[in-house]
Amino acid sequence: MPKYRILLTDDHLLFRQGLRQLLASELDLEVVGEARDGEEAVLKARDLHPDLVLMDIGMPGLSSFEAARQIRKQYPMIRVLFLSMYDDEDYLAQSLEVGASGYVLKDTPAEQVIAAIREIRRGGKYLSPRMLTRFVEELRHRSPEDRLKSRLEMLTPRERETLKFLAEGLSVKEVAGRLGLSVKTVEAHKFNLMRKLDLHNKAQLVQYAIKYKVIKVA
């Protein structure tokens, strides 16, 4: 069986070196490169075609979530496993939203990191047991209203801007001019935000924006 090719992405050199040393002891795994931030990860994913990107959350520059989104969109065969110091349900939700295959806490024992990688290689997903328990409990106790509101937190900054301008009555073309983007890009933002918020028409979009104070009504 060929080795499973991994790209390490973390802004701390010592942590990357530690991961590389950990994975080097596994005969079926191979580190093919390292990246210092999300932007470099996207570029190296293009050049190296790894099977898996191990990515830190909270790096400077391009957000880890946006980097993962770009990698998954451009190279659907590449999987992403987030490594994070944050046992935060919203971060976990955003990770799943951008198509990550796993979320592992940095204080996880080394054998669980290896187990996560192998589970993803088999086509599965992996969440740190502590995060899985908290996530399930959080969902059980959230009201339908809370779940609707939390979807807003999953939008990218551009999607939030697009939501605001559309709810204020601007056309897609006008939003594109306001943000300095192409009409096609704004259409994509509109499609993504309506999918994430489970909205189906302009009236629902405006109602949502008013309800959750994305726009102010005089």
N, C-alpha and C positions, 0 to 999 in steps of 0.2 A: 504494500500500500504506500502511495506517495506521501511525503511529509505534508502536514497541514501548515500552510505558509501564513505567518502572522506579522502584522505591522504594529509596532508599539508607538503610542502617541501620548506624551505627557511632557509638561514643561519643566519637570525636575529631572535632571540628568541622573542623579543617584537612584531615583525610583526606576527609571528606564533600565539602568544597569542591573538593578536587583531583579527586575522582571526577566531580563535577558538571561541572567544566570539561572533563574528558576526554570525557565523553559528549555534551556540548553541541556538539562538533565533528562528531558523526555525525548525518547528516540523517535516518536512520531510527530514531533512538533519542530518548527524551524522559524526563527526570527529572520525576516528578510529585509527589515529596515526599521528606522526610527524617525519620528516626527516630533517637533517641539511644540506645535500648536495645530489648531484645526485646519488652517489654510494649507500648511505643509502636508498635513495628512491627506487632504483632497488631492494634492499634486502627486504625492507618492503612491496613493491608491491607483492613480492613472498610470504611473510609470512601472510599478512593481506588480500590480494585479495580485495582491495577497488574497488569501481565503477569508481572513478575519482581521479586523482592525480592533485592537485593544485601546480604548480611548478614555482619557481622564475627563472629568467634568470640572469646569471652572477655570479653563486656561485663558490667557489673555488673547485679544484679537477675535477672530471669527469664533462664534460660540460653538461649543462641542455639538450641540443639538443641530445647528445649521450645517456643520461639517458632515455630521452623520447623514442628515437629510440629503445633502448633495451626493455623497458617496453612494447611498442606496438608490438614488434616482438615476445616476449615471452608470453605476455598475451593480445591478441588482443581485449578482451572484456573490458579491462581497458582503459578509456579515459584520455586524458591529457589536462589540461587547463593552459596555461602559464600566469603568472602574471609578468608584467615587467614595469620598469620605463623608458624604451627606446621606443619612438615612431619612430622606425627605420624600414624602408621597408624591408631591408635585413634580419633583425631578424624575421620579420613576415613571409617572404618567407621561411626561414629555419624552422620555426615552422610548417608551413603547410607541408613542405617537409618531416619532420619526423613523420607526422601523427597526430599532435595535433588537437584537436577539437575546440580550441579557443585561443584567444590572448587578454588579458585585461590589460589595463594600470593601474598602481598602484594608480594613482590619480583619478581613476574612482569612482563615487559615489557607496556606499555600495549596493544600490538596483540594480545597473547594474551587480555587481558581482553575486548576487543571481540570477538575470535574466539569466546570462550566464550559470550558473550551471544548471538551470532548462531547458534551451534550449538544452543543451548537453544531459541531461537526456532523453529528448524527441527524441533524435537521430539526432539533428541538430548541427550546428556549430555557433560560436559566435565570432565576432570581435568588439572591441571597435569602436564606430561610427567614432571617429577621425581617427583611423588607417584604417578603411575601406575606408573612403573618400580619404585619402592620397594614399593608395595602388592602388585604381582605377585610380586616376589621374596620378600616376607614370607609370602605365602600358599604359595608353593612350598616354603618351608623349615619351615613350621609343621606339627607333627604333628597328627593328629586330636584328640589330647588337648588340645593348646594351643588349637586352634580352638574346642573346646567351652568351655574355661575363659574364652576371650576374650569369649564371648557375654554372660557375666555383666556385663562392663564396659559393655555397651550398654543395660542397664536404667536407667531413671530412678530417683532416690532413692525415690519412692513405690512403684515396682515392686519394688525391693529390700526395702523394709519389708514389703510384702504377701507376697513370697516367704518371708521369715523367719517371719512369723506363721503363714502357712498350713502351712509345714513343721513348725512347733512344735505343730500340731494344732488351731489355732483355726479356727472356721467363718468363712465370708465375713461373716456378720452380726457375729460377734465382732470380726473385723478392722476392720470399718466403725466399730464403737463405739470400739475402741482408737485409731484414727486420726482420729476425728471426721469421717468421710466417709459418703456414702450407700452403701447396699448395691450400687446400680447402678454407682457409681464403682469400688468395689473389684472387682466382677465384671469391669469393663473392664480394670483393672490385671492381674487374674489371667489374663484372656484374652491380653493383650499379652505378659506375661512368659513364658507357656507357649509362645506362638508364637515369640518370640525365641529361647528356649532349646530349641525343638523337643521339648517335653515333651507327653505325651498323657494323663497321668492323675496322680492324687495320689501314688501310690507312686513314680513317676519323679521327681516334684517333690521329695519328701522325700529320695530317694537323691542327687539333684543337690545339694541344700542341705547334706547331710552331707559329701559328697565334696569340695565346694569351701569348706567351713567357714563357710557362711552361718549355720549353727546348730552349737552344740556338743553333743556326745553325752557324757554322763557315763560 
